[in-house]
């Protein structure tokens, strides 16, 4: 089965449910060098996504665009803006399409990464969510089996967090405390990783299919 509006709706529902426990975790991670509101912002944004009737969207692209519109009304944060950019990018790539083959997921995430880099004026290696997106895009590139994609995604998130945890932050408020950021996870990257884990949690590693 390919990725369709039901796949998207189920993923959003799982992500929204995960925020019950993740909100405080992500706020705590952000509070170490930031404002301590990453979890609260993501909970509000994903909650706005969950309020959209994606299942009745005419096609996959329209579903993504509806999410982007709802998200834009819920947050103006820099991280939230990048997530909305991701939805818009996916929407443009799937405009008028009922579904998308799993083999296109890597290219789609790579396009989202590039759009987020342009929107956020960030570079790879700065220890942000963009490095997480890059690791994810490379890990699932060319794969067409949902279970294999889930395993690759989970491993990629574990590895990218471990790799960048020992690096200084070079973007956002955390860059002003570069030395103190060594040994800490970037809240945006951590949020991406935890939400991916939540979406693929069923049966150990099987994503929505």
C-alpha positions in Angstrom: 0.0 0.0 0.0 1.2 3.5 -0.8 1.2 6.6 1.3 -2.3 8.2 1.1 -4.5 10.6 3.2 -5.3 7.8 5.6 -1.6 7.1 6.2 -1.1 10.8 6.8 -4.1 11.1 9.1 -3.0 8.1 11.2 0.6 9.5 11.5 -0.8 12.9 12.7 -3.0 11.1 15.2 -0.1 9.1 16.6 2.1 12.2 16.8 -0.6 14.1 18.6 -1.2 11.3 21.1 2.6 11.1 21.8 2.7 14.8 22.8 0.9 13.9 26.1 4.2 12.6 27.4 6.6 14.4 25.1 5.5 18.0 25.9 7.3 18.1 29.3 10.3 16.1 27.9 10.9 18.6 25.1 10.2 21.6 27.3 12.9 20.4 29.7 15.4 19.8 26.9 14.7 23.4 25.6 14.9 24.9 29.1 18.6 24.0 29.4 19.6 26.7 27.0 16.4 28.2 25.6 12.9 29.4 26.5 11.7 26.0 27.6 8.6 26.0 25.3 9.4 23.7 22.4 7.2 21.0 23.8 4.3 23.3 24.4 4.6 24.8 20.9 4.8 21.4 19.2 1.8 20.2 21.2 -0.2 23.2 20.0 0.9 22.8 16.4 0.3 19.1 16.2 -3.0 19.5 17.9 -3.9 22.0 15.2 -2.9 19.4 12.6 -5.0 16.8 14.4 -8.1 19.0 14.1 -7.9 18.9 10.3 -10.1 16.3 8.5 -7.3 15.0 6.4 -9.1 11.8 5.5 -11.6 13.7 3.5 -9.1 15.7 1.6 -9.5 15.2 -2.2 -5.9 14.1 -2.6 -2.6 13.8 -0.6 -1.3 17.1 -1.7 -4.5 18.9 -0.5 -4.2 17.1 2.8 -0.7 18.4 3.3 -1.7 21.9 2.3 -4.7 21.8 4.8 -2.2 20.9 7.5 0.0 23.8 6.6 -2.9 26.2 6.7 -4.0 25.0 10.1 -0.5 25.1 11.4 0.2 28.6 10.3 -2.7 29.8 12.3 -1.4 28.2 15.5 2.2 29.3 15.7 4.8 31.9 14.6 7.8 30.2 16.1 10.9 29.5 14.1 10.7 25.7 14.5 6.9 25.8 13.9 7.5 27.8 10.7 10.0 25.1 9.5 7.4 22.4 10.1 4.8 24.3 8.2 7.3 24.7 5.4 7.7 20.9 5.4 3.9 20.5 5.0 3.8 23.0 2.2 6.7 21.4 0.4 5.2 17.9 0.7 1.9 19.4 -0.5 3.5 20.8 -3.7 5.3 17.6 -4.4 2.1 15.5 -4.2 -0.4 18.1 -5.6 -3.3 16.3 -7.3 -2.0 12.8 -6.4 -4.1 10.3 -4.5 -1.1 8.6 -3.1 2.7 8.4 -3.1 4.9 5.3 -3.3 7.1 4.7 -0.3 10.1 4.8 -2.6 9.6 8.5 -3.0 9.8 9.2 0.7 13.5 9.8 0.8 13.3 12.4 -2.0 10.4 14.1 -0.4 12.2 14.4 2.9 15.3 15.7 1.1 13.2 18.4 -0.6 11.7 19.3 2.8 15.3 19.5 4.2 16.3 21.9 1.4 13.2 24.0 1.8 13.8 24.2 5.5 17.4 25.2 5.0 16.3 28.0 2.7 13.5 29.2 5.0 15.5 29.1 8.2 18.8 30.3 6.6 20.5 27.3 8.2 23.3 25.0 7.1 24.0 21.4 7.7 26.2 20.7 10.7 24.7 23.5 12.8 23.0 21.0 15.2 19.4 21.7 14.3 16.3 19.8 13.1 17.7 20.1 9.6 20.5 17.7 10.5 17.9 15.3 11.6 16.0 15.6 8.4 19.2 15.1 6.4 20.0 11.9 8.3 16.4 10.7 7.8 16.4 11.4 4.1 19.6 9.6 3.5 18.6 6.6 5.6 15.3 5.9 3.8 16.5 6.9 0.3 15.6 4.2 -2.2 13.7 2.0 0.2 10.2 0.9 -0.7 9.3 -1.5 2.1 7.5 0.3 5.1 9.1 -2.0 7.7 12.6 -1.4 6.3 11.9 2.3 6.2 10.8 2.2 9.9 14.0 0.4 11.0 16.2 2.7 9.0 14.4 5.8 10.3 14.7 4.7 13.9 18.4 3.9 13.6 19.1 7.2 11.8 17.5 9.2 14.6 19.4 7.3 17.3 22.7 7.9 15.4 22.2 11.5 14.5 21.3 12.4 18.1 24.3 10.6 19.4 26.6 12.2 16.8 25.4 15.8 17.3 25.0 15.6 21.1 28.7 16.1 21.5 28.8 19.1 19.1 28.3 22.7 19.9 25.1 24.4 18.7 25.6 27.0 15.9 22.1 28.2 15.4 19.4 30.0 17.5 19.7 31.0 21.1 21.8 28.0 21.9 24.7 29.2 19.8 25.3 31.9 22.4 26.1 29.1 24.8 28.0 26.9 22.4 30.2 25.3 25.0 27.3 24.6 27.3 25.4 23.0 24.4 28.0 20.2 24.1 26.5 17.1 25.6 22.9 18.3 25.1 20.4 17.3 22.4 19.0 20.0 20.2 15.3 20.3 21.1 14.1 20.4 17.5 16.2 17.4 16.5 15.0 15.6 19.6 11.4 16.4 18.8 11.7 15.1 15.3 13.3 11.9 16.6 10.7 11.3 19.3 7.7 11.9 17.0 9.2 9.6 14.4 9.5 6.9 17.1 5.9 7.5 18.1 4.6 7.2 14.5 6.5 3.9 13.9 5.9 2.5 17.3 3.5 -0.3 16.5 4.9 -3.8 16.3 8.3 -2.6 17.3 9.3 -0.9 14.1 6.4 -1.1 11.6 5.2 2.3 10.3 1.8 3.1 8.9 1.1 1.1 5.8 
